[in-house]
Amino acid sequence: MRIAIVGGGISGLTAAHLLSARGHDIVLVDDGVAPGGLIASVRRDGFLCERGPQALLDGATETRALVASAGLADRALAASPAARRRFVYVDGALRAFPRSPPALLKTNLLGLRAKLRIFGEPFVARRKAGDDEEESVLAFVARRFGAEAARRVAAPALIGIYAADAARLSVRAALPRLAAMEREHGSVLRALFRRRGSPGIGKAISFPEGLGELPAALAAGLAGERLTARAAAIERGGSGWRLRTEAGATLEAERVVLATPAAATAALLAPHAPEAAAALRAIRHAPVAVTCLGFRGSPGGRDLGMDLHAYGFVAARGEGLQLLGCQYDSSVFPGRTPPGGVLLRALMGGGFDPALVDADDDIIAGQAVGDLRRAAGLRRDPDFVDVWRARPGIPQYDLEHATRARAVDAALARLPGLAVIGHALRGVGLGDCIRAASDLATTFGA
């Protein structure tokens, strides 16, 4: 079967790789010079900078299978034990993020009453069956675990995923597994207890030359099946669909997969499903400025004044920081710096301050360094700076997101041979995108 896939991010590459392995005639149309979309690993002056996602969680079967079939299983690097330590900057200090229910008893992130409230969660009544009213992540956590846990734990944690306000995100769309725990077990803690021993999210992994090794390997496996071009339009054709590129090329295919960002997908869908295109255009995004800060001649980072034996931290809002969080890249994976170096990755902007992403590099880097001095005790300026901007950024699964996703699904049901995947609709994480592409390869490509 001839299948055209538009988009060369992890979703499109995974679909192309798996469908090709099933014996289908694949063409991947990608307007990026390099494969990977948001995944981009760049080594400059001896520092390996991740301009997009930093790591991949290997808990899902589909993820492990993809890494293996790409020939990278032996190159996978597990995050160091230090990555298990994470912090939240709140009330003017970095406070340990509890990794387990017992750790809640020791953390100074929450007061005694808030800790007791958490352990009372199994006695909180679940939502009534048939209650379809959308609930925000913040409201869900406050209802089940208390307001302090929602404000000091859930809200900062969501910043690390969506770079946005937990009060504006739908729990069923943004954290569907969490909502399902209440629905199926009546309690989140009860569900976690019953799932002990079952496969979890896995460990964070990367590769010696960064996460970019995965899309590069997938693209290399496609050989001549990857076409560098921008899709201009899709039309119904004789055998199914016809795809036209901006350069004027025409491709005939029985089926088409759109694995592009929301705006690009909307433009291609508009002539065939204007309601779906409108739904995709209505999805808000949170742009993010990524600043890599490299320090030379700092073995263990002792002269930086920071406790670098950790994954990093997220910053609660209302603390006077523009910084959303900071990842200690050289503490998580080896080989990210010249010998004796340290590499930090500061994130700013998001749904809280999107205009900051448009500022000059010097302003963004200066704000990052200043906020790190205040929040983490940074004592010296970096020797290396690399600023990159993720635009339009992270899709925001707000309280209207489920309605928009249903509109897209209904439209696609009337367009046989056409499918939409990617991070705009059902999961912004790399694992979510890989799973959706794997499901498509099983059903759409059968």
C-alpha positions as CSV (number, residue, x, y, z in Angstrom):
1,M,0.0,0.0,0.0
2,R,1.2,3.5,-0.8
3,I,1.1,5.7,2.2
4,A,2.2,9.4,2.4
5,I,3.2,10.8,5.8
6,V,3.5,14.5,6.2
7,G,5.8,15.7,9.1
8,G,9.2,14.5,10.2
9,G,9.0,14.8,13.9
10,I,9.0,11.8,16.2
11,S,5.3,11.0,15.3
12,G,5.8,11.0,11.6
13,L,9.2,9.2,11.7
14,T,7.8,6.5,14.0
15,A,4.8,5.9,11.7
16,A,7.0,5.8,8.6
17,H,9.5,3.5,10.3
18,L,6.8,1.0,11.5
19,L,4.7,1.1,8.3
20,S,7.8,0.6,6.2
21,A,8.7,-2.4,8.3
22,R,5.3,-3.8,7.6
23,G,6.0,-3.8,3.9
24,H,4.1,-0.7,2.9
25,D,5.4,1.7,0.2
26,I,6.2,4.8,2.3
27,V,7.0,8.4,1.4
28,L,7.7,10.8,4.3
29,V,7.3,14.5,3.3
30,D,9.3,16.7,5.8
31,D,10.0,20.4,5.5
32,G,12.8,20.3,8.0
33,V,16.4,20.3,6.9
34,A,17.2,17.7,9.7
35,P,14.8,15.1,10.9
36,G,13.3,15.2,14.4
37,G,11.1,18.3,14.6
38,L,11.3,19.5,18.2
39,I,14.1,17.0,19.0
40,A,17.4,18.7,18.3
41,S,20.8,17.8,19.8
42,V,23.6,20.3,18.9
43,R,27.2,20.0,20.1
44,R,28.9,23.4,20.2
45,D,32.3,24.2,21.8
46,G,32.3,20.8,23.5
47,F,28.9,21.2,25.1
48,L,26.0,19.0,23.9
49,C,22.8,21.1,24.0
50,E,19.3,19.7,23.8
51,R,17.2,22.4,22.2
52,G,14.0,20.3,22.6
53,P,13.2,17.4,24.8
54,Q,16.0,16.2,27.0
55,A,15.2,12.5,27.6
56,L,12.9,9.7,26.7
57,L,11.0,7.5,29.2
58,D,11.5,3.9,28.3
59,G,8.7,2.3,30.4
60,A,6.3,1.7,27.5
61,T,6.7,-1.4,25.3
62,E,6.3,0.7,22.2
63,T,9.1,3.0,23.1
64,R,11.5,0.2,23.9
65,A,10.6,-1.6,20.7
66,L,11.2,1.6,18.6
67,V,14.6,2.2,20.2
68,A,15.6,-1.4,19.5
69,S,14.3,-1.5,15.9
70,A,16.2,1.8,15.3
71,G,19.4,0.0,16.3
72,L,20.0,2.1,19.3
73,A,19.3,-0.3,22.2
74,D,23.1,-0.7,22.9
75,R,23.6,3.1,22.8
76,A,20.9,4.0,25.3
77,L,22.2,5.8,28.4
78,A,20.2,5.7,31.6
79,A,19.9,8.8,33.6
80,S,22.2,8.9,36.6
81,P,21.0,8.2,40.1
82,A,21.2,11.9,40.8
83,A,18.2,12.4,38.5
84,R,15.9,11.0,41.1
85,R,16.4,14.1,43.2
86,R,14.2,17.0,42.1
87,F,13.3,20.3,43.7
88,V,10.6,22.9,43.7
89,Y,11.4,26.6,44.3
90,V,8.7,27.8,46.6
91,D,8.6,30.3,49.5
92,G,12.0,31.5,48.6
93,A,13.8,28.2,48.8
94,L,14.5,24.9,46.9
95,R,12.5,22.2,48.5
96,A,12.8,18.4,47.8
97,F,10.0,17.0,45.6
98,P,8.8,13.8,47.3
99,R,9.5,10.7,45.2
100,S,7.1,8.4,47.1
101,P,4.3,8.6,49.7
102,P,6.7,7.8,52.6
103,A,8.9,10.7,51.4
104,L,5.9,13.0,52.0
105,L,6.5,12.6,55.7
106,K,10.0,14.2,55.5
107,T,9.6,16.9,52.9
108,N,9.4,20.5,53.9
109,L,7.5,21.2,50.8
110,L,4.2,20.7,52.7
111,G,3.0,21.4,56.2
112,L,1.8,18.7,58.6
113,R,-1.9,19.4,58.0
114,A,-1.4,19.2,54.2
115,K,0.5,15.9,54.6
116,L,-2.3,14.4,56.7
117,R,-4.8,15.6,54.1
118,I,-3.0,13.7,51.4
119,F,-3.2,10.5,53.2
120,G,-6.9,11.0,53.6
121,E,-7.4,11.0,49.8
122,P,-8.8,7.4,49.7
123,F,-11.8,8.6,51.7
124,V,-12.7,11.4,49.3
125,A,-15.7,10.6,47.2
126,R,-15.2,10.1,43.5
127,R,-17.0,12.2,41.0
128,K,-20.5,10.9,40.1
129,A,-20.8,8.6,37.1
130,G,-21.9,10.6,34.1
131,D,-20.5,13.9,35.3
132,D,-19.0,15.2,32.1
133,E,-18.1,18.7,33.4
134,E,-14.5,19.5,32.7
135,E,-12.3,19.9,35.7
136,S,-8.9,21.6,35.8
137,V,-5.8,19.8,37.0
138,L,-5.5,22.3,39.9
139,A,-9.2,21.8,40.9
140,F,-8.9,18.0,40.7
141,V,-5.8,17.8,42.9
142,A,-7.3,20.3,45.4
143,R,-10.4,18.3,45.6
144,R,-8.7,15.0,46.2
145,F,-5.5,16.0,48.0
146,G,-6.1,19.5,49.3
147,A,-5.3,23.1,48.2
148,E,-1.8,23.2,49.6
149,A,-0.8,20.0,47.6
150,A,-2.4,21.5,44.5
151,R,-0.5,24.8,44.8
152,R,2.9,23.6,45.9
153,V,3.1,20.2,44.2
154,A,0.7,19.8,41.3
155,A,1.0,23.3,39.9
156,P,4.8,23.4,39.7
157,A,4.9,19.8,38.4
158,L,2.6,20.8,35.5
159,I,5.0,23.6,34.6
160,G,7.6,20.9,33.9
161,I,5.3,19.3,31.4
162,Y,3.2,22.0,29.8
163,A,5.0,25.2,30.9
164,A,1.6,26.6,31.8
165,D,-1.0,27.2,34.6
166,A,-2.6,24.0,36.1
167,A,-5.8,26.0,36.7
168,R,-6.3,26.2,32.9
169,L,-5.5,22.6,31.9
170,S,-8.1,19.9,31.8
171,V,-7.2,16.9,34.0
172,R,-8.9,14.5,31.6
173,A,-7.1,15.8,28.6
174,A,-3.7,16.8,30.1
175,L,-3.4,13.9,32.7
176,P,-5.8,11.2,31.5
177,R,-4.2,8.5,33.6
178,L,-4.7,10.5,36.8
179,A,-8.4,11.0,36.0
180,A,-8.8,7.3,35.2
181,M,-7.4,6.3,38.6
182,E,-10.3,8.1,40.3
183,R,-12.8,6.8,37.8
184,E,-11.7,3.2,38.0
185,H,-10.5,2.9,41.6
186,G,-12.3,5.7,43.4
187,S,-8.9,6.9,44.7
188,V,-5.6,7.9,43.2
189,L,-3.6,6.5,46.1
190,R,-5.6,3.3,46.1
191,A,-4.9,2.9,42.3
192,L,-1.2,3.4,42.9
193,F,-1.2,0.8,45.6
194,R,-3.0,-1.7,43.4
195,R,-0.6,-1.1,40.6
196,R,2.5,-1.8,42.6
197,G,4.8,-4.1,40.6
198,S,3.2,-3.3,37.3
199,P,5.3,-1.5,34.6
200,G,5.7,2.1,35.3
201,I,6.9,5.1,33.3
202,G,10.4,3.6,33.2
203,K,13.7,5.4,33.4
204,A,14.8,8.4,31.5
205,I,17.2,7.6,28.7
206,S,19.2,9.4,26.0
207,F,22.2,8.6,23.8
208,P,25.9,9.6,23.6
209,E,25.2,12.3,21.1
210,G,21.9,13.3,22.5
211,L,18.3,12.5,21.9
212,G,18.7,13.5,18.3
213,E,20.3,10.1,17.6
214,L,16.8,8.6,17.6
215,P,15.2,10.6,14.8
216,A,18.5,10.5,12.8
217,A,18.5,6.7,13.0
218,L,14.8,6.5,12.0
219,A,15.4,8.8,9.0
220,A,18.5,6.9,7.9
221,G,16.5,3.7,7.9
222,L,14.0,5.3,5.4
223,A,16.8,6.0,2.9
224,G,15.1,7.4,-0.3
225,E,11.7,7.3,1.3
226,R,12.2,10.8,2.9
227,L,11.4,13.8,0.7
228,T,12.5,17.2,1.9
229,A,9.6,19.4,0.9
230,R,6.7,21.3,2.3
231,A,3.2,19.9,1.7
232,A,0.9,22.6,0.2
233,A,-2.3,20.7,-0.2
234,I,-4.0,17.3,-0.1
235,E,-6.8,16.3,-2.5
236,R,-8.9,13.3,-3.1
237,G,-7.2,11.3,-5.9
238,G,-8.0,8.4,-8.1
239,S,-6.6,5.7,-5.8
240,G,-7.2,7.6,-2.6
241,W,-5.4,10.9,-2.0
242,R,-3.1,13.2,-3.9
243,L,-0.5,15.4,-2.2
244,R,1.0,18.5,-3.7
245,T,4.2,20.1,-2.5
246,E,5.0,23.8,-2.6
247,A,7.7,23.0,-5.3
248,G,4.9,21.6,-7.5
249,A,5.6,17.9,-7.1
250,T,2.5,15.6,-7.0
251,L,2.4,12.3,-5.0
252,E,-0.4,9.7,-5.3
253,A,-1.2,7.6,-2.2
254,E,-3.9,5.4,-1.0
255,R,-3.6,6.8,2.5
256,V,-2.2,10.0,4.1
257,V,-1.0,10.6,7.6
258,L,-0.7,14.2,8.9
259,A,1.9,14.3,11.6
260,T,2.4,18.1,11.5
261,P,1.9,20.9,14.1
262,A,-1.7,22.0,14.7
263,A,-1.6,25.0,12.4
264,A,0.0,23.1,9.5
265,T,-2.5,20.2,9.9
266,A,-5.4,22.8,10.0
267,A,-4.2,24.3,6.7
268,L,-4.2,20.9,5.0
269,L,-7.5,19.9,6.4
270,A,-9.4,23.1,5.8
271,P,-10.8,22.3,2.3
272,H,-12.1,19.0,3.4
273,A,-13.1,19.5,7.1
274,P,-13.3,23.2,8.0
275,E,-14.7,22.4,11.5
276,A,-11.7,20.2,12.3
277,A,-9.4,22.9,11.0
278,A,-11.1,25.5,13.2
279,A,-10.7,23.2,16.2
280,L,-7.0,22.7,15.5
281,R,-6.4,26.5,15.1
282,A,-8.1,27.1,18.4
283,I,-5.5,25.1,20.3
284,R,-3.3,27.5,22.3
285,H,0.4,27.0,22.5
286,A,3.0,28.0,25.1
287,P,6.3,29.1,23.5
288,V,9.4,28.3,25.5
289,A,12.9,29.9,25.5
290,V,15.6,27.3,26.1
291,T,19.0,28.6,27.4
292,C,21.9,26.3,27.7
293,L,24.6,27.6,30.1
294,G,28.0,26.0,30.0
295,F,30.7,26.3,32.6
296,R,34.3,25.3,32.0
297,G,36.9,24.2,34.6
298,S,34.3,23.4,37.3
299,P,34.8,19.8,38.4
300,G,31.6,18.7,40.1
301,G,30.4,22.3,39.9
302,R,31.9,23.1,43.3
303,D,32.6,26.8,42.5
304,L,29.1,27.3,41.1
305,G,27.5,27.4,44.6
306,M,24.7,25.0,43.6
307,D,23.7,21.5,44.7
308,L,24.0,19.9,41.3
309,H,23.4,16.3,42.5
310,A,19.9,16.4,41.1
311,Y,17.8,16.5,38.0
312,G,17.0,20.1,38.6
313,F,14.0,22.2,39.8
314,V,10.8,23.8,38.7
315,A,9.8,27.2,40.1
316,A,6.3,27.9,41.5
317,R,4.6,31.0,40.3
318,G,4.4,34.0,42.5
319,E,8.1,33.8,43.6
320,G,9.3,36.7,41.6
321,L,11.1,34.6,39.0
322,Q,10.7,34.5,35.3
323,L,12.5,31.2,35.2
324,L,10.1,28.2,34.8
325,G,12.8,25.7,35.9
326,C,16.3,24.5,35.3
327,Q,17.6,21.1,34.3
328,Y,21.1,20.1,35.4
329,D,22.0,18.3,32.1
330,S,25.6,17.3,33.0
331,S,24.3,15.7,36.2
332,V,21.8,13.6,34.4
333,F,23.7,12.2,31.4
334,P,27.5,11.8,30.8
335,G,29.4,13.4,28.0
336,R,27.5,16.7,27.8
337,T,30.5,18.9,28.5
338,P,34.3,19.2,28.1
339,P,36.2,17.5,30.9
340,G,35.4,19.2,34.2
341,G,32.5,21.2,32.8
342,V,28.9,21.8,33.9
343,L,25.9,22.3,31.6
344,L,22.6,23.7,32.8
345,R,19.4,24.2,30.8
346,A,17.1,27.1,31.8
347,L,13.5,27.3,30.6
348,M,11.5,30.5,30.4
349,G,8.4,31.9,28.8
350,G,5.6,29.4,28.5
351,G,2.0,30.3,29.1
352,F,3.0,32.7,31.8
353,D,5.3,35.0,29.9
354,P,5.1,34.2,26.2
355,A,6.5,37.7,25.2
356,L,9.8,36.9,26.9
357,V,10.5,34.3,24.1
358,D,10.7,37.2,21.6
359,A,13.4,39.1,23.6
360,D,17.0,39.2,22.5
361,D,19.3,36.4,23.4
362,D,21.3,38.6,25.8
363,I,18.1,39.5,27.7
364,I,16.9,35.9,27.9
365,A,20.3,34.6,29.0
366,G,20.8,37.5,31.5
367,Q,17.4,36.8,33.1
368,A,18.2,33.1,33.3
369,V,21.5,33.7,35.1
370,G,20.0,36.3,37.4
371,D,17.1,34.0,38.4
372,L,19.6,31.1,39.0
373,R,21.6,33.3,41.3
374,R,18.6,34.1,43.4
375,A,16.9,30.6,43.4
376,A,19.8,28.2,43.4
377,G,22.8,30.3,44.6
378,L,24.7,30.4,41.2
379,R,28.0,32.3,41.9
380,R,29.6,32.7,38.5
381,D,28.7,33.7,34.9
382,P,28.7,31.0,32.2
383,D,31.5,30.5,29.7
384,F,29.1,29.3,27.0
385,V,25.5,30.3,26.2
386,D,23.1,29.0,23.6
387,V,19.6,30.3,23.3
388,W,16.9,28.6,21.3
389,R,13.2,29.2,21.0
390,A,10.4,26.6,20.7
391,R,7.6,28.1,18.7
392,P,4.7,27.9,18.6
393,G,5.6,25.7,21.6
394,I,3.7,23.2,23.8
395,P,0.0,22.6,22.9
396,Q,-2.3,23.5,25.8
397,Y,-4.9,21.0,26.7
398,D,-7.4,23.4,28.2
399,L,-11.0,22.8,29.3
400,E,-12.2,22.9,25.7
401,H,-9.6,20.5,24.4
402,A,-11.7,17.3,24.5
403,T,-14.4,19.1,22.5
404,R,-11.9,20.1,19.9
405,A,-10.4,16.6,19.7
406,R,-13.9,15.1,19.2
407,A,-14.5,17.6,16.3
408,V,-11.3,16.4,14.6
409,D,-12.2,12.7,15.2
410,A,-15.7,13.2,13.7
411,A,-14.3,14.9,10.6
412,L,-11.7,12.2,10.0
413,A,-14.4,9.5,10.3
414,R,-15.9,11.1,7.1
415,L,-12.5,11.1,5.3
416,P,-11.4,7.5,4.8
417,G,-7.8,7.0,4.2
418,L,-6.7,10.1,6.2
419,A,-5.3,10.1,9.7
420,V,-3.9,12.8,12.1
421,I,-1.3,12.1,14.8
422,G,1.2,14.3,16.7
423,H,1.3,16.2,20.0
424,A,-1.5,18.6,19.2
425,L,-4.3,16.3,20.3
426,R,-3.5,13.4,22.7
427,G,-0.3,13.7,24.6
428,V,2.6,16.1,24.4
429,G,5.2,13.7,25.6
430,L,7.5,11.7,23.3
431,G,6.1,8.5,24.6
432,D,2.5,9.6,23.8
433,C,3.6,10.4,20.3
434,I,5.3,7.1,19.8
435,R,2.4,5.2,21.2
436,A,-0.1,7.0,18.9
437,A,2.1,6.3,15.8
438,S,2.5,2.7,16.9
439,D,-1.3,2.3,17.2
440,L,-1.7,3.8,13.8
441,A,0.8,1.4,12.3
442,T,-1.2,-1.5,13.7
443,T,-4.7,-0.3,12.5
444,F,-4.3,2.3,9.7
445,G,-1.5,0.4,8.0
446,A,-3.2,-3.0,8.1
